[in-house]
Amino acid sequence: MMNKGGYVYIITNKPHGTLYIGVTNNLIRRIDEHRRKVGSEFAAKYNLTHLVHFETFLDIREAIAREKQLKGWRREKKDALIAASNPSWKDLWQELIE
């Protein structure tokens, strides 16, 4: 069986706002869904549409394991992870679709 790759992503509503950590096999489709308020009541409720961090994996199982790891982290550690790759917490959506 051919296993597809995957992504772990973090979205928010504003810098240092509410965070949502998810996993998907199609990052562009999934972020588009969040932006249209589809597929996650939590993300829709808090207007979580800004992609601030993502990681790519060759195996979806690795992405799922990483998602679980990140969800177990304290908020300060999550903030530091985002700041390391995206210091201004800018929305990475535009770069993703270009």
N, CA, C and O atoms as a GROMACS GRO file, in nm:
protein
  392
    1MET      N    1   0.084  -0.120   0.000
    1MET     CA    2   0.000   0.000   0.000
    1MET      C    3   0.088   0.125   0.000
    1MET      O    4   0.181   0.138   0.079
    2MET      N    5   0.056   0.215  -0.088
    2MET     CA    6   0.129   0.341  -0.096
    2MET      C    7   0.072   0.438   0.007
    2MET      O    8  -0.048   0.468   0.005
    3ASN      N    9   0.156   0.485   0.097
    3ASN     CA   10   0.108   0.577   0.199
    3ASN      C   11   0.137   0.720   0.156
    3ASN      O   12   0.248   0.753   0.116
    4LYS      N   13   0.036   0.804   0.165
    4LYS     CA   14   0.052   0.943   0.128
    4LYS      C   15   0.118   1.022   0.239
    4LYS      O   16   0.115   0.984   0.356
    5GLY      N   17   0.178   1.132   0.199
    5GLY     CA   18   0.236   1.223   0.296
    5GLY      C   19   0.129   1.306   0.365
    5GLY      O   20   0.010   1.289   0.340
    6GLY      N   21   0.175   1.394   0.451
    6GLY     CA   22   0.080   1.475   0.524
    6GLY      C   23   0.142   1.602   0.577
    6GLY      O   24   0.262   1.626   0.563
    7TYR      N   25   0.058   1.681   0.639
    7TYR     CA   26   0.100   1.809   0.694
    7TYR      C   27   0.041   1.826   0.833
    7TYR      O   28  -0.071   1.782   0.861
    8VAL      N   29   0.118   1.889   0.920
    8VAL     CA   30   0.066   1.939   1.046
    8VAL      C   31   0.065   2.089   1.031
    8VAL      O   32   0.159   2.147   0.977
    9TYR      N   33  -0.042   2.152   1.077
    9TYR     CA   34  -0.051   2.297   1.061
    9TYR      C   35  -0.107   2.361   1.187
    9TYR      O   36  -0.174   2.298   1.268
   10ILE      N   37  -0.076   2.490   1.201
   10ILE     CA   38  -0.130   2.568   1.312
   10ILE      C   39  -0.195   2.692   1.251
   10ILE      O   40  -0.132   2.765   1.174
   11ILE      N   41  -0.321   2.714   1.286
   11ILE     CA   42  -0.391   2.835   1.243
   11ILE      C   43  -0.432   2.915   1.366
   11ILE      O   44  -0.442   2.861   1.476
   12THR      N   45  -0.455   3.043   1.345
   12THR     CA   46  -0.494   3.133   1.454
   12THR      C   47  -0.583   3.242   1.398
   12THR      O   48  -0.608   3.247   1.277
   13ASN      N   49  -0.632   3.330   1.485
   13ASN     CA   50  -0.716   3.441   1.440
   13ASN      C   51  -0.639   3.573   1.443
   13ASN      O   52  -0.678   3.668   1.375
   14LYS      N   53  -0.532   3.579   1.519
   14LYS     CA   54  -0.447   3.697   1.525
   14LYS      C   55  -0.318   3.655   1.594
   14LYS      O   56  -0.314   3.551   1.660
   15PRO      N   57  -0.211   3.734   1.578
   15PRO     CA   58  -0.087   3.695   1.648
   15PRO      C   59  -0.112   3.670   1.796
   15PRO      O   60  -0.170   3.753   1.866
   16HIS      N   61  -0.068   3.556   1.841
   16HIS     CA   62  -0.081   3.514   1.982
   16HIS      C   63  -0.226   3.495   2.025
   16HIS      O   64  -0.257   3.502   2.144
   17GLY      N   65  -0.314   3.470   1.928
   17GLY     CA   66  -0.454   3.444   1.958
   17GLY      C   67  -0.476   3.296   1.983
   17GLY      O   68  -0.383   3.221   2.011
   18THR      N   69  -0.601   3.254   1.971
   18THR     CA   70  -0.636   3.114   1.987
   18THR      C   71  -0.567   3.031   1.880
   18THR      O   72  -0.559   3.071   1.764
   19LEU      N   73  -0.515   2.914   1.919
   19LEU     CA   74  -0.447   2.827   1.824
   19LEU      C   75  -0.530   2.702   1.796
   19LEU      O   76  -0.600   2.651   1.883
   20TYR      N   77  -0.520   2.654   1.672
   20TYR     CA   78  -0.580   2.527   1.631
   20TYR      C   79  -0.471   2.449   1.560
   20TYR      O   80  -0.409   2.499   1.466
   21ILE      N   81  -0.448   2.328   1.605
   21ILE     CA   82  -0.348   2.240   1.544
   21ILE      C   83  -0.421   2.128   1.473
   21ILE      O   84  -0.506   2.061   1.531
   22GLY      N   85  -0.387   2.109   1.346
   22GLY     CA   86  -0.454   2.006   1.269
   22GLY      C   87  -0.357   1.927   1.183
   22GLY      O   88  -0.239   1.961   1.173
   23VAL      N   89  -0.410   1.821   1.123
   23VAL     CA   90  -0.332   1.737   1.033
   23VAL      C   91  -0.416   1.713   0.908
   23VAL      O   92  -0.538   1.700   0.917
   24THR      N   93  -0.351   1.705   0.791
   24THR     CA   94  -0.422   1.686   0.666
   24THR      C   95  -0.329   1.626   0.562
   24THR      O   96  -0.207   1.630   0.577
   25ASN      N   97  -0.387   1.569   0.458
   25ASN     CA   98  -0.305   1.521   0.347
   25ASN      C   99  -0.307   1.620   0.231
   25ASN      O  100  -0.240   1.598   0.130
   26ASN      N  101  -0.384   1.730   0.246
   26ASN     CA  102  -0.392   1.832   0.142
   26ASN      C  103  -0.403   1.969   0.211
   26ASN      O  104  -0.512   2.013   0.247
   27LEU      N  105  -0.289   2.033   0.230
   27LEU     CA  106  -0.285   2.157   0.310
   27LEU      C  107  -0.364   2.271   0.245
   27LEU      O  108  -0.436   2.342   0.315
   28ILE      N  109  -0.352   2.289   0.116
   28ILE     CA  110  -0.423   2.399   0.050
   28ILE      C  111  -0.574   2.381   0.064
   28ILE      O  112  -0.646   2.475   0.098
   29ARG      N  113  -0.624   2.258   0.038
   29ARG     CA  114  -0.767   2.233   0.052
   29ARG      C  115  -0.814   2.257   0.195
   29ARG      O  116  -0.918   2.319   0.218
   30ARG      N  117  -0.736   2.208   0.291
   30ARG     CA  118  -0.779   2.218   0.432
   30ARG      C  119  -0.780   2.362   0.481
   30ARG      O  120  -0.874   2.402   0.549
   31ILE      N  121  -0.678   2.440   0.447
   31ILE     CA  122  -0.677   2.579   0.492
   31ILE      C  123  -0.789   2.657   0.422
   31ILE      O  124  -0.852   2.743   0.483
   32ASP      N  125  -0.814   2.626   0.296
   32ASP     CA  126  -0.926   2.688   0.225
   32ASP      C  127  -1.057   2.657   0.298
   32ASP      O  128  -1.142   2.745   0.312
   33GLU      N  129  -1.074   2.535   0.344
   33GLU     CA  130  -1.195   2.498   0.420
   33GLU      C  131  -1.206   2.582   0.546
   33GLU      O  132  -1.313   2.634   0.577
   34HIS      N  133  -1.094   2.596   0.618
   34HIS     CA  134  -1.097   2.678   0.740
   34HIS      C  135  -1.135   2.822   0.706
   34HIS      O  136  -1.213   2.885   0.777
   35ARG      N  137  -1.080   2.875   0.598
   35ARG     CA  138  -1.108   3.013   0.558
   35ARG      C  139  -1.255   3.031   0.520
   35ARG      O  140  -1.311   3.140   0.536
   36ARG      N  141  -1.318   2.923   0.471
   36ARG     CA  142  -1.461   2.928   0.437
   36ARG      C  143  -1.548   2.881   0.553
   36ARG      O  144  -1.670   2.869   0.538
   37LYS      N  145  -1.488   2.854   0.668
   37LYS     CA  146  -1.559   2.812   0.791
   37LYS      C  147  -1.625   2.676   0.774
   37LYS      O  148  -1.736   2.655   0.823
   38VAL      N  149  -1.557   2.585   0.705
   38VAL     CA  150  -1.609   2.451   0.680
   38VAL      C  151  -1.519   2.348   0.749
   38VAL      O  152  -1.397   2.360   0.746
   39GLY      N  153  -1.580   2.246   0.810
   39GLY     CA  154  -1.503   2.133   0.858
   39GLY      C  155  -1.457   2.136   1.002
   39GLY      O  156  -1.412   2.034   1.054
   40SER      N  157  -1.467   2.250   1.067
   40SER     CA  158  -1.431   2.257   1.209
   40SER      C  159  -1.514   2.364   1.277
   40SER      O  160  -1.495   2.484   1.252
   41GLU      N  161  -1.605   2.322   1.363
   41GLU     CA  162  -1.688   2.418   1.435
   41GLU      C  163  -1.602   2.507   1.524
   41GLU      O  164  -1.628   2.627   1.537
   42PHE      N  165  -1.499   2.447   1.587
   42PHE     CA  166  -1.412   2.524   1.676
   42PHE      C  167  -1.341   2.634   1.598
   42PHE      O  168  -1.341   2.750   1.639
   43ALA      N  169  -1.280   2.598   1.485
   43ALA     CA  170  -1.208   2.696   1.404
   43ALA      C  171  -1.302   2.804   1.353
   43ALA      O  172  -1.265   2.922   1.350
   44ALA      N  173  -1.422   2.765   1.312
   44ALA     CA  174  -1.519   2.863   1.262
   44ALA      C  175  -1.563   2.957   1.374
   44ALA      O  176  -1.574   3.078   1.353
   45LYS      N  177  -1.589   2.902   1.491
   45LYS     CA  178  -1.636   2.983   1.605
   45LYS      C  179  -1.536   3.092   1.641
   45LYS      O  180  -1.575   3.205   1.672
   46TYR      N  181  -1.407   3.058   1.637
   46TYR     CA  182  -1.304   3.154   1.677
   46TYR      C  183  -1.238   3.223   1.558
   46TYR      O  184  -1.136   3.290   1.574
   47ASN      N  185  -1.296   3.207   1.438
   47ASN     CA  186  -1.246   3.272   1.317
   47ASN      C  187  -1.097   3.241   1.294
   47ASN      O  188  -1.018   3.330   1.266
   48LEU      N  189  -1.062   3.113   1.306
   48LEU     CA  190  -0.923   3.071   1.291
   48LEU      C  191  -0.895   3.045   1.143
   48LEU      O  192  -0.924   2.938   1.090
   49THR      N  193  -0.838   3.145   1.076
   49THR     CA  194  -0.818   3.138   0.932
   49THR      C  195  -0.675   3.169   0.890
   49THR      O  196  -0.641   3.154   0.773
   50HIS      N  197  -0.589   3.212   0.982
   50HIS     CA  198  -0.453   3.251   0.949
   50HIS      C  199  -0.357   3.134   0.972
   50HIS      O  200  -0.340   3.087   1.084
   51LEU      N  201  -0.296   3.088   0.864
   51LEU     CA  202  -0.197   2.981   0.873
   51LEU      C  203  -0.064   3.042   0.919
   51LEU      O  204  -0.006   3.124   0.848
   52VAL      N  205  -0.017   3.001   1.037
   52VAL     CA  206   0.107   3.060   1.089
   52VAL      C  207   0.222   2.960   1.098
   52VAL      O  208   0.336   2.999   1.119
   53HIS      N  209   0.192   2.830   1.081
   53HIS     CA  210   0.298   2.729   1.087
   53HIS      C  211   0.250   2.602   1.019
   53HIS      O  212   0.134   2.563   1.032
   54PHE      N  213   0.341   2.538   0.945
   54PHE     CA  214   0.310   2.405   0.895
   54PHE      C  215   0.438   2.326   0.877
   54PHE      O  216   0.546   2.382   0.858
   55GLU      N  217   0.423   2.195   0.884
   55GLU     CA  218   0.535   2.102   0.865
   55GLU      C  219   0.489   1.995   0.768
   55GLU      O  220   0.373   1.954   0.769
   56THR      N  221   0.582   1.950   0.684
   56THR     CA  222   0.552   1.852   0.580
   56THR      C  223   0.614   1.717   0.616
   56THR      O  224   0.728   1.711   0.663
   57PHE      N  225   0.540   1.611   0.594
   57PHE     CA  226   0.587   1.476   0.625
   57PHE      C  227   0.564   1.384   0.505
   57PHE      O  228   0.465   1.399   0.433
   58LEU      N  229   0.654   1.291   0.484
   58LEU     CA  230   0.640   1.195   0.375
   58LEU      C  231   0.535   1.089   0.406
   58LEU      O  232   0.478   1.028   0.316
   59ASP      N  233   0.508   1.069   0.534
   59ASP     CA  234   0.415   0.965   0.580
   59ASP      C  235   0.310   1.030   0.669
   59ASP      O  236   0.343   1.097   0.767
   60ILE      N  237   0.183   1.010   0.636
   60ILE     CA  238   0.075   1.071   0.713
   60ILE      C  239   0.079   1.028   0.860
   60ILE      O  240   0.037   1.103   0.948
   61ARG      N  241   0.129   0.908   0.885
   61ARG     CA  242   0.137   0.860   1.025
   61ARG      C  243   0.234   0.944   1.106
   61ARG      O  244   0.213   0.967   1.225
   62GLU      N  245   0.341   0.991   1.042
   62GLU     CA  246   0.436   1.081   1.111
   62GLU      C  247   0.369   1.214   1.141
   62GLU      O  248   0.390   1.273   1.247
   63ALA      N  249   0.288   1.262   1.047
   63ALA     CA  250   0.217   1.389   1.068
   63ALA      C  251   0.119   1.377   1.184
   63ALA      O  252   0.107   1.468   1.266
   64ILE      N  253   0.050   1.264   1.191
   64ILE     CA  254  -0.046   1.242   1.301
   64ILE      C  255   0.027   1.236   1.436
   64ILE      O  256  -0.021   1.292   1.534
   65ALA      N  257   0.140   1.170   1.439
   65ALA     CA  258   0.219   1.162   1.562
   65ALA      C  259   0.267   1.301   1.605
   65ALA      O  260   0.264   1.335   1.723
   66ARG      N  261   0.311   1.381   1.508
   66ARG     CA  262   0.357   1.516   1.537
   66ARG      C  263   0.242   1.603   1.587
   66ARG      O  264   0.259   1.683   1.679
   67GLU      N  265   0.125   1.588   1.527
   67GLU     CA  266   0.008   1.664   1.572
   67GLU      C  267  -0.020   1.634   1.719
   67GLU      O  268  -0.043   1.725   1.798
   68LYS      N  269  -0.018   1.506   1.755
   68LYS     CA  270  -0.042   1.468   1.895
   68LYS      C  271   0.064   1.527   1.986
   68LYS      O  272   0.034   1.573   2.096
   69GLN      N  273   0.190   1.525   1.940
   69GLN     CA  274   0.298   1.582   2.020
   69GLN      C  275   0.275   1.732   2.044
   69GLN      O  276   0.283   1.779   2.157
   70LEU      N  277   0.246   1.805   1.937
   70LEU     CA  278   0.226   1.951   1.950
   70LEU      C  279   0.107   1.984   2.038
   70LEU      O  280   0.111   2.079   2.115
   71LYS      N  281   0.000   1.905   2.027
   71LYS     CA  282  -0.118   1.930   2.109
   71LYS      C  283  -0.088   1.910   2.258
   71LYS      O  284  -0.156   1.966   2.344
   72GLY      N  285   0.014   1.831   2.288
   72GLY     CA  286   0.051   1.808   2.426
   72GLY      C  287   0.144   1.915   2.484
   72GLY      O  288   0.170   1.916   2.604
   73TRP      N  289   0.192   2.002   2.399
   73TRP     CA  290   0.284   2.106   2.444
   73TRP      C  291   0.212   2.218   2.518
   73TRP      O  292   0.094   2.244   2.496
   74ARG      N  293   0.288   2.284   2.607
   74ARG     CA  294   0.237   2.404   2.673
   74ARG      C  295   0.231   2.517   2.571
   74ARG      O  296   0.301   2.514   2.470
   75ARG      N  297   0.148   2.616   2.597
   75ARG     CA  298   0.129   2.726   2.504
   75ARG      C  299   0.261   2.799   2.471
   75ARG      O  300   0.285   2.836   2.356
   76GLU      N  301   0.344   2.818   2.571
   76GLU     CA  302   0.470   2.891   2.549
   76GLU      C  303   0.557   2.820   2.446
   76GLU      O  304   0.622   2.884   2.363
   77LYS      N  305   0.558   2.688   2.450
   77LYS     CA  306   0.639   2.610   2.357
   77LYS      C  307   0.581   2.618   2.215
   77LYS      O  308   0.657   2.625   2.118
   78LYS      N  309   0.449   2.619   2.204
   78LYS     CA  310   0.385   2.634   2.073
   78LYS      C  311   0.418   2.772   2.015
   78LYS      O  312   0.452   2.784   1.898
   79ASP      N  313   0.408   2.876   2.100
   79ASP     CA  314   0.440   3.012   2.055
   79ASP      C  315   0.584   3.021   2.006
   79ASP      O  316   0.612   3.085   1.905
   80ALA      N  317   0.675   2.956   2.078
   80ALA     CA  318   0.817   2.959   2.041
   80ALA      C  319   0.839   2.887   1.908
   80ALA      O  320   0.921   2.931   1.827
   81LEU      N  321   0.768   2.777   1.885
   81LEU     CA  322   0.778   2.704   1.758
   81LEU      C  323   0.737   2.794   1.642
   81LEU      O  324   0.806   2.801   1.541
   82ILE      N  325   0.625   2.862   1.658
   82ILE     CA  326   0.576   2.952   1.552
   82ILE      C  327   0.675   3.066   1.532
   82ILE      O  328   0.711   3.098   1.418
   83ALA      N  329   0.719   3.127   1.640
   83ALA     CA  330   0.811   3.242   1.631
   83ALA      C  331   0.944   3.206   1.566
   83ALA      O  332   1.007   3.290   1.502
   84ALA      N  333   0.986   3.081   1.581
   84ALA     CA  334   1.115   3.039   1.523
   84ALA      C  335   1.112   3.042   1.371
   84ALA      O  336   1.211   3.080   1.308
   85SER      N  337   0.998   3.003   1.312
   85SER     CA  338   0.990   2.999   1.166
   85SER      C  339   0.913   3.117   1.108
   85SER      O  340   0.924   3.146   0.989
   86ASN      N  341   0.834   3.184   1.190
   86ASN     CA  342   0.748   3.292   1.143
   86ASN      C  343   0.739   3.399   1.253
   86ASN      O  344   0.636   3.413   1.318
   87PRO      N  345   0.848   3.474   1.273
   87PRO     CA  346   0.856   3.568   1.386
   87PRO      C  347   0.743   3.670   1.394
   87PRO      O  348   0.703   3.710   1.503
   88SER      N  349   0.692   3.713   1.279
   88SER     CA  350   0.586   3.814   1.280
   88SER      C  351   0.446   3.753   1.281
   88SER      O  352   0.346   3.824   1.280
   89TRP      N  353   0.440   3.620   1.284
   89TRP     CA  354   0.312   3.548   1.284
   89TRP      C  355   0.227   3.587   1.163
   89TRP      O  356   0.105   3.596   1.174
   90LYS      N  357   0.291   3.610   1.050
   90LYS     CA  358   0.214   3.649   0.931
   90LYS      C  359   0.137   3.528   0.877
   90LYS      O  360   0.175   3.413   0.900
   91ASP      N  361   0.029   3.557   0.807
   91ASP     CA  362  -0.053   3.453   0.746
   91ASP      C  363   0.023   3.397   0.625
   91ASP      O  364   0.054   3.471   0.532
   92LEU      N  365   0.053   3.268   0.627
   92LEU     CA  366   0.132   3.204   0.522
   92LEU      C  367   0.047   3.157   0.403
   92LEU      O  368   0.100   3.099   0.309
   93TRP      N  369  -0.082   3.183   0.407
   93TRP     CA  370  -0.174   3.137   0.303
   93TRP      C  371  -0.130   3.181   0.163
   93TRP      O  372  -0.124   3.099   0.072
   94GLN      N  373  -0.099   3.309   0.148
   94GLN     CA  374  -0.064   3.361   0.016
   94GLN      C  375   0.058   3.290  -0.042
   94GLN      O  376   0.060   3.257  -0.160
   95GLU      N  377   0.160   3.268   0.040
   95GLU     CA  378   0.280   3.198  -0.004
   95GLU      C  379   0.246   3.054  -0.044
   95GLU      O  380   0.307   3.000  -0.136
   96LEU      N  381   0.152   2.995   0.023
   96LEU     CA  382   0.114   2.856  -0.002
   96LEU      C  383   0.050   2.840  -0.139
   96LEU      O  384   0.075   2.742  -0.208
   97ILE      N  385  -0.032   2.936  -0.179
   97ILE     CA  386  -0.106   2.921  -0.304
   97ILE      C  387  -0.033   2.979  -0.425
   97ILE      O  388  -0.079   2.962  -0.538
   98GLU      N  389   0.078   3.046  -0.404
   98GLU     CA  390   0.152   3.105  -0.517
   98GLU      C  391   0.238   3.002  -0.586
   98GLU      O  392   0.307   3.035  -0.683
   0.00000   0.00000   0.00000
